[in-house]
Amino acid sequence: LLFVTDRWYYILMQGMVLGLLLDVAQFELFRAFTRYLVDKENWELVSEYQNSLIRKQFFFMWFNMYFWFFTVAYIYVPWGHTIQIYLKGLGLGWLVPPWGWRNGILNMDEAFVTPLVATQSINIVLETLLPIIITTLNKHALRRARAKRQQERRKRWMAQAVKNQLARIRSARSDSRGGARGGGGGG
């Protein structure tokens, strides 16, 4: 990893953190918030409820998708030094790289591309790999439950077969004893 520079690492970490916050946390927050708002509106028809929910979710999703770009273009790049001083003042200096802010180091193209790659990687994991893992785990759990039920059925069947066999043996013995007694007593 000799090609990894401090600047690259900083941009990557920033993109990953903001990607997680914006693409996951903010998305879930907005989704819950839009449902809450529409529930409070008390629509008379289900179609009106759904239309209102769709409009609000579209607005919030659009805001969620472009918030990162607005943040980078209009806040972080022009005011990066001030933000880092503010973070240090709040006791969050560990969020600031040790070399501090360097004007001209963080370019707009790098600030946009790296978070896009990071957020798309996060989305790939959340939307494809995570459902695959969950589905696989559910299938294994269902197979185990099915195998356990089959094993219990086999045990019950074997127990019933043994009971039936014992009943036949007892019946056969009682028939043979009863026939021998009856034959010996009658003659």
BAKOLVO-554834 format. One record per atom (N, C-alpha, C, O): residue in three letters; x, y, z. Coordinates in steps of 0.02 Angstrom, whole numbers, plus 32768, in hexadecimal, padded with zeros to 4 digits. Atoms other than C-alpha are relative to their C-alpha. Example, Ala and Ser with C-alpha at 12.3 -4.5 7.8 and 13.67 -1.06 7.14 Angstrom:
ala802D7FC58000;ala82677F1F8186;ala802D803C8000;ala8061803B8021;ser7FD67FC57FFD;ser82AC7FCB8165;ser7FD980378025;ser7FF2806E802D;
! end
This chain:
leu80287FC48000;leu800080008000;leu802B803F8000;leu801C806F8024;leu7FD37FC78003;leu808B80787FD5;leu7FE0803B7FDB;leu7FF380747FE6;phe801E7FCA8026;phe801B80DB7F5F;phe7FCD80288028;phe7FB7805D8012;val80317FDD7FD7;val7FA6810E7FEC;val8021803A8025;val80508031804C;thr7FE57FC57FDF;thr7FC981BF8024;thr7FD280168038;thr7F997FFD803E;asp802A7FE67FCA;asp7F88821B80BC;asp7FC280217FE4;asp7F8B80197FFF;arg80387FDC801F;arg7F1B8284804C;arg7FCC7FCF7FE6;arg7F907FD97FEF;trp802E8033801A;trp7ED081EB7FF7;trp7FDA7FDF8039;trp7F9E7FD58035;tyr801F80207FC6;tyr7EAF8199809E;tyr7FCC802E8020;tyr7F9580188031;tyr802E7FCF7FE3;tyr7E5E823780E1;tyr7FC080057FD6;tyr7F8980057FF2;ile803A7FFA802C;ile7DEB8248804B;ile7FD67FC08001;ile7F997FC38001;leu802480407FFE;leu7DBF818F8050;leu7FD87FFA8041;leu7F9D7FE78040;met802280057FC0;met7D9581928109;met7FC680318005;met7F908021801D;gln80357FCE8001;gln7D31823180F5;gln7FC67FE87FD6;gln7F8C7FEE7FEA;gly80358019802C;gly7CD081E38065;gly7FDA7FC6801F;gly7F9D7FC28018;met802180397FE1;met7CAD814480C5;met7FD38016803A;met7F9B7FFF8040;val80287FE87FC6;val7C71819F8162;val7FC380257FE7;val7F8B80187FFE;leu80397FDA8019;leu7C0582188103;leu7FD17FD37FD7;leu7F947FDE7FD7;gly802A80308024;gly7BC8818B8093;gly7FD37FD8802E;gly7F987FCF8021;leu802880257FCF;leu7B9081278129;leu7FCB802D801F;leu7F91801A8025;leu80307FD37FE0;leu7B3F81BD817A;leu7FC980157FD0;leu7F8E80147FE3;leu80317FE6802E;leu7AE981FE80DF;leu7FD77FC97FDE;leu7F9A7FCF7FD8;asp802480348025;asp7ABD815F8082;asp7FDA7FD0802C;asp7FA97FB28016;val802180307FD4;val7A8B80F58116;val7FD880238036;val7F9B801D8038;ala80227FE17FC7;ala7A63815B81B0;ala7FCD80347FEA;ala7F9380328001;gln802E7FCB8016;gln7A1681F1815A;gln7FC67FE27FD8;gln7F8D7FF97FDE;phe803480208027;phe79B5818180E2;phe7FCB7FE1802E;phe7F8F7FEC8024;glu8030801F7FD2;glu7966811E8171;glu7FDB80348029;glu7F9F802D8035;leu80207FCA7FDA;leu794481BC81D4;leu7FCB80217FD5;leu7F93802D7FEE;phe80317FE0802B;phe78ED820D8140;phe7FC57FD27FF0;phe7F8C7FE97FEC;arg8036802F800E;arg788A8171811A;arg7FCE7FFD803A;arg7F927FFF8031;ala802B80027FC5;ala7848816781CC;ala7FDC80438009;ala7FA18045801B;phe801D7FBD7FF8;phe782A822381D0;phe7FC7800B7FCE;phe7F9380277FE1;thr80367FF78031;thr77C38222812F;thr7FC37FD68012;thr7F8B7FED800B;arg803980297FE9;arg775781928170;arg7FDC8022803A;arg7F9F8024803D;tyr801D7FDD7FC7;tyr773D81F28212;tyr7FD6803C7FE9;tyr7F9E80457FFF;leu80247FC58019;leu770B829181B4;leu7FBF7FEC7FDD;leu7F8B800A7FEA;val803C80158026;val769182368141;val7FCD7FE1802F;val7F917FEA8025;asp802F801D7FCF;asp764581D581D3;asp7FDB80388026;asp7FA080328035;lys801E7FC87FDC;lys7625827B822C;lys7FCE80277FD3;lys7FA2804A7FEE;glu802D7FDB802D;glu75CD82C28191;glu7FBB7FE27FFF;glu7F8A80057FEF;asn804180217FFA;asn7540824381A7;asn7FD880037FBF;asn7FA1801F7FBD;trp802180018041;trp7512822780F1;trp7FC37FD38002;trp7FC27FA08025;glu803E80268001;glu746581E780CC;glu80057FC17FD6;glu7FEC7F8C7FE8;leu7FF98039802E;leu74928175803B;leu80487FE68001;leu8078800B800D;val7FBD801F8002;val752380FC802E;val8029801D7FC6;val806580277FCD;ser7FDC7FE48039;ser754F81427F83;ser801C80468010;ser805480567FFB;glu7FE87FBE7FEC;glu755D81F27FCB;glu803C7FFA8030;glu806D801F802B;tyr7FCA800E7FD1;tyr75CA81AE8058;tyr80407FED7FDA;tyr807680067FE8;gln7FC680188026;gln763C81557FDC;gln801D80387FD5;gln805B803E7FD0;asn7FE77FC88029;asn764881ED7F69;asn80278032802B;asn805C80498016;ser7FDD7FD27FD3;ser7679825C7FFB;ser80427FE28017;ser807580058019;leu7FC380227FEA;leu76F881DC8038;leu803480007FC8;leu806F800C7FD4;ile7FD280028039;ile774581CC7F8A;ile801E80457FF3;ile805A804B7FE8;arg7FE67FBC800B;arg7753828A7F75;arg803480128035;arg806A802C8024;lys7FD17FEF7FCA;lys77A7829F801E;lys803F7FD77FFB;lys80767FF18004;gln7FC4802A8005;gln781B820B8007;gln802B80147FC4;gln806880137FC9;phe7FD97FE8803A;phe784D824A7F5A;phe8028803E8013;phe806380428005;phe7FDD7FC37FEC;phe787882F57FA1;phe803A7FF0802F;phe807180088024;phe7FCC800F7FD0;phe78DA82AE8033;phe80377FD57FE2;phe80727FDD7FF2;met7FCC80298021;met7933822C7FC7;met802B802B7FD3;met806880247FD2;trp7FDA7FD3802A;trp796582B27F4C;trp802F8029802B;trp806A8030801A;phe7FD77FDA7FD2;phe79A4831C7FDC;phe80397FD5801B;phe80727FEC801F;asn7FCE802E7FE5;asn7A0082868023;asn80377FF27FCD;asn80727FF07FDF;met7FCE80128033;met7A57825C7F7F;met802E803B7FF0;met806980307FE2;tyr7FD77FC68014;tyr7A94830D7F5C;tyr801C8028803B;tyr804280578030;phe7FE77FDB7FC5;phe7AB78347800E;phe804C7FFD8004;phe806D802E8015;trp7FB780087FFD;trp7B6883018004;trp802280327FD1;trp805280537FE5;phe7FE17FD38031;phe7B8F83677F68;phe7FFA80498017;phe802A80708010;phe80087FBD7FE6;phe7B4784067FB4;phe8030800C803A;phe804F8042803F;thr7FD47FFA7FC6;thr7BA983E78053;thr8049800B7FEA;thr806B80378003;val7FBB7FFB8017;val7C4E83CF7FF8;val800B80417FDA;val803C80657FE7;ala7FF67FC6802C;ala7C3784597F77;ala7FFA80428024;ala802080718016;tyr800E7FBF7FE4;tyr7BF384E27FE5;tyr80148007804A;tyr8011803F8065;ile7FEE7FFB7FB9;ile7C2C84B88096;ile80477FE8800C;ile8071800D8024;tyr7FC2801F7FEB;tyr7CBF844280A5;tyr803E801B7FDB;tyr8070802C7FFB;val7FC57FE88024;val7D34847A801A;val800E804A800E;val8047805B801D;pro7FEF7FBA7FF2;pro7D2285368033;pro800C8010804B;pro8030803E805A;trp7FFB7FF17FB9;trp7D15852F80F2;trp80227FC98028;trp80187FC48064;gly7FE080397FDF;gly7D808496811B;gly802A8014803C;gly80277FF2806F;his7FD57FEA7FC9;his7DFD84F58188;his7FD68014803C;his7FE580028075;thr802C7FE97FCA;thr7D72854581EF;thr7FDE7FC48021;thr7FD87FC2805E;ile8021803C7FE5;ile7D19849E8203;ile80307FD9802C;ile801D7FC18062;gln7FD080267FD8;gln7DB7844A8241;gln801180238041;gln801A80028075;ile7FF57FDA7FC2;ile7DD784D582C0;ile7FC47FF6802F;ile7FCD7FEC806B;tyr803C800A7FD8;tyr7D2384C282FB;tyr7FFE7FBA801E;tyr7FEC7FB18058;leu7FFE80457FE6;leu7D368404830B;leu80327FFA8039;leu80247FD9806C;lys7FCE80037FCA;lys7DD4841A8372;lys7FE58024803E;lys7FF1800C8076;gly801C7FDB7FC8;gly7D79849983E0;gly7FCB7FD78025;gly7FC17FE08061;leu8032802B7FE1;leu7CEF84198401;leu801E7FC28020;leu7FFB7F9A803F;gly7FE0803C7FE4;gly7D7083978437;gly7FFE7FC57FD0;gly80097F8C7FE4;leu800280348032;leu7D5D83358396;leu803D80047FD2;leu80387FF87F96;gly7FC37FF88027;gly7E108351835E;gly80167FC07FDE;gly803C7FC27FAD;trp7FED8040801F;trp7E2382978337;trp7FE17FF97FBB;trp7FF87FCF7F93;leu801D80028043;leu7DB382B7829E;leu802A80287FCE;leu802280207F91;val7FD77FD5802B;val7E318334825B;val80437FDD7FF3;val80627FC48022;pro7FC08020800D;pro7ECB82EE8202;pro803980258023;pro80348062802D;pro7FCA7FE17FD9;pro7F6F830F825E;pro8021803B7FDC;pro803B80687FFD;trp7FDF7FCA8024;trp7FB2838081D5;trp7FD3803D7FF8;trp7FEB80727FE2;gly802D7FC78003;gly7F1783F081DD;gly7FE8800F7FBA;gly7FF07FE67F8C;trp801C7FEC8041;trp7EC6844C814D;trp8036801E7FD4;trp805D80487FEA;arg7FD17FE48031;arg7F2D846F80B3;arg7FD8801A7FC4;arg7FB87FF27FA1;asn80267FE38038;asn7EE084E58035;asn801A7FE47FBE;asn80567FDD7FB4;gly7FEF80198043;gly7EDC84A27F84;gly800E7FB57FFE;gly80167F9A7FC7;ile7FF280487FFF;ile7EFB83ED7FBB;ile7FC17FD97FEE;ile7FC47FA87FC9;leu803E8024800B;leu7E4683B77FB9;leu7FDD801E7FC3;leu7FC280557FC6;asn801F7FE8803E;asn7E0783C97F07;asn7FB87FE97FFD;asn7FA57FB7801C;met804780118006;met7D5083C57ED9;met7FF77FBB7FDF;met7FCC7F947FF4;asp800980408022;asp7D6683317E63;asp800F7FC5802E;asp7FEB7F93802D;glu7FF080367FD1;glu7DBA82C67EE8;glu7FCC7FFC8038;glu7FBA7FC6804F;ala80317FFE7FCB;ala7D3D82FE7F6A;ala7FBE7FE07FE9;ala7F987FC78013;phe803E801E8019;phe7CAF82C27EF9;phe80097FB67FEE;phe7FDD7F8E7FFC;val7FF880458019;val7CF782227EAF;val80087FCE8038;val7FE77F9A8037;thr7FF480317FCB;thr7D3581CD7F4C;thr7FC27FEF8028;thr7FB47FB48032;pro803E80117FDD;pro7C9281DC7FAE;pro7FCF7FDA7FD4;pro7FAA7FAF7FED;leu802C8026802C;leu7C33819F7F16;leu80137FB77FFF;leu7FE87F8B8003;val7FE980458000;val7C9E81037F0F;val7FF27FE08044;val7FDC7FA68046;ala800D801B7FBD;ala7C8F80EC7FCC;ala7FB67FF2800B;ala7FA47FBD8024;thr8048800A7FF5;thr7BD281047FCF;thr7FE57FC97FD3;thr7FB97FA47FE8;gln80178036802B;gln7BB980927F3A;gln80167FBC801B;gln7FF17F8B8016;ser7FE9803E7FE1;ser7C21800D7F90;ser7FD47FEE803C;ser7FC17FB48044;ile802D800C7FC8;ile7BB78021802C;ile7FBC7FE87FE7;ile7F9F7FBA8003;asn80418013801C;asn7B1880167FC3;asn80027FB87FE4;asn7FD27F937FEC;ile7FFA8044801A;ile7B577F787F6E;ile7FFD7FCE8039;ile7FDB7F9B8034;val8001802D7FC6;val7B757F288017;val7FBA7FFD801D;val7FA07FC7802B;leu80427FFE7FDF;leu7ACE7F61805F;leu7FC87FE47FD4;leu7F997FC67FEE;glu80378013802B;glu7A647F3C7FC7;glu80097FBC7FDE;glu7FD97FA07FC5;thr7FF780428020;thr7AB37E9C7F84;thr801E7FCD802F;thr80007F978039;leu7FE080327FD6;leu7B297E457FFB;leu7FDA7FF28040;leu7FD27FB88053;leu8026800A7FC2;leu7AC57E60809A;leu7FC17FD77FF5;leu7FB57FA9801C;pro803A802B800C;pro7A227E1B8051;pro80137FB87FEF;pro7FF07F898002;ile7FE980458010;ile7A837D85800B;ile80127FDB8040;ile80007FA18048;ile7FEC80207FC1;ile7ACE7D6280B6;ile7FC37FEF802A;ile7FBE7FB98046;ile803C800B7FD8;ile7A267D75810D;ile7FD77FC77FE3;ile7FBF7F9C8008;thr802680368020;thr79CF7D05808E;thr80217FBD800B;thr80007F8B8019;thr7FDB803E7FF4;thr7A577C81809F;thr7FF77FE88048;thr7FEB7FAD8053;leu800980137FBA;leu7A4A7C83815C;leu7FB97FE8800D;leu7FAF7FB88032;asn804580177FF8;asn798C7C758152;asn7FF67FBB7FE2;asn7FD37F927FFF;lys80068042801F;lys799A7BE180DB;lys801D7FCA802C;lys80007F958034;his7FE080317FD3;his7A127B898151;his7FD57FF4803D;his7FCF7FBB8054;ala802B80087FC5;ala799E7BA981E4;ala7FC27FD77FEE;ala7FAD7FAD8015;leu803A80288015;leu790A7B658182;leu80137FB77FF5;leu7FED7F8A8008;arg7FE98045800A;arg796D7ACB814F;arg800A7FDC8043;arg7FF67FA2804B;arg7FF7801E7FBE;arg799F7AAC8204;arg7FBE7FF08021;arg7FB57FBB803E;ala8042800B7FE2;ala78EC7AC0823E;ala7FDC7FC77FDE;ala7FBC7F9E7FFF;arg801F80368026;arg78AD7A4D81B4;arg801F7FBD8012;arg7FFC7F8B801C;ala7FDD803F7FED;ala793179CA81DE;ala7FED7FEB8046;ala7FE47FAF8053;lys8014800F7FBB;lys790379D58296;lys7FBA7FE38001;lys7FAC7FB38025;arg8045801A8003;arg784A79BC826E;arg7FFF7FBA7FE3;arg7FDA7F8F7FFC;gln7FFE8043801E;gln7873792781FF;gln801C7FCE8031;gln80047F958035;gln7FE3802C7FCE;gln78DF78DC8287;gln7FCD7FF08037;gln7FC87FB7804D;glu8034800C7FCE;glu785278F18305;glu7FCA7FD37FE5;glu7FB17FA78009;arg8032802C801F;arg77D778A1828B;arg801A7FB87FFE;arg7FF67F89800C;arg7FE380448002;arg784E780E8274;arg80007FE08044;arg7FF07FA5804B;lys8001801A7FBB;lys785E77FA8331;lys7FBA7FEB8014;lys7FB07FB58030;arg804580127FEF;arg77A177FE8346;arg7FEA7FC27FD9;arg7FC87F977FF5;trp8013803A8029;trp778B778382B6;trp80207FC1801B;trp7FFF7F8D8020;met7FDD803A7FE4;met780F770E82FF;met7FE07FEB8043;met7FD77FB0804F;ala802080107FC0;ala77BF771A83AC;ala7FBD7FDE7FF5;ala7FAC7FAE8017;gln8041801E800F;gln771576F38361;gln80097FBA7FE3;gln7FE37F8D7FF2;ala7FF28042801D;ala775E766382FC;ala80137FCE8036;ala7FFC7F958035;val7FED802C7FC9;val77AD761B8399;val7FC37FEE802A;val7FBB7FB4803D;lys803E800D7FDA;lys7708762D83F8;lys7FD47FCD7FDC;lys7FBA7F9E7FFA;asn8029802E8028;asn76AB75D7836B;asn801D7FB98000;asn7FF87F888007;gln7FE080428000;gln772A754A8364;gln7FF87FDE8043;gln7FE97FA38046;leu8009801C7FBD;leu772375328421;leu7FB87FE9800A;leu7FAB7FB58028;ala804780137FFA;ala766575308419;ala7FF27FC07FDA;ala7FCD7F957FF2;arg8009803E8027;arg766B74AA8391;arg801E7FC48025;arg80017F8F8027;ile7FDF80367FDB;ile76E6744383F7;ile7FD67FEC803C;ile7FCA7FB08048;arg802B800F7FC6;arg767A74508493;arg7FC07FDE7FEB;arg7FA87FB0800C;ser803D801E8019;ser75E07427842F;ser800C7FB87FEA;ser7FE37F8B7FF7;ala7FF080448017;ala7635739183E1;ala800D7FD2803C;ala7FF87F99803B;arg7FF380287FC4;arg76717353848C;arg7FBF7FF08025;arg7FB47FB7803B;ser803E800D7FDC;ser75C8736984DB;ser7FD47FCF7FDA;ser7FB07FA77FF7;asp8027802F8028;asp7577730D844A;asp801D7FBA8007;asp7FF77F8A800D;ser7FE280437FFA;ser75F4727D8457;ser7FF57FE48046;ser7FEA7FA8804C;arg800C80187FBC;arg75E172718514;arg7FB67FEF800A;arg7FA57FBD8029;gly8047800C7FF8;gly7527727F850D;gly7FEB7FC17FDB;gly7FC07F9C7FF3;gly8012803D8027;gly751E71F78487;gly801A7FC38021;gly7FF87F8F8020;ala7FE3803B7FDF;ala7591718184EA;ala7FD87FF1803F;ala7FCC7FB7804E;arg8028800A7FC3;arg752D7199858A;arg7FBC7FE47FEF;arg7FA17FB6800E;gly804380178013;gly748B71858533;gly80007FB87FE9;gly7FD27F917FF8;gly7FFC8044801B;gly74C570E684DB;gly800E7FCE8037;gly7FF37F968036;gly7FED802F7FCC;gly751170978579;gly7FC87FF88033;gly7FC17FC28051;gly803480027FCD;gly747F70BF85EA;gly7FC27FDC7FE6;gly7F9B7FC1800E;gly803D801E801B;gly73FB707C8574;gly80067FB57FF7;gly7FD27F967FEB;gly7FF780458010;gly74446FCC8560;gly800C7FD68036;gly80157F99802E;
! end
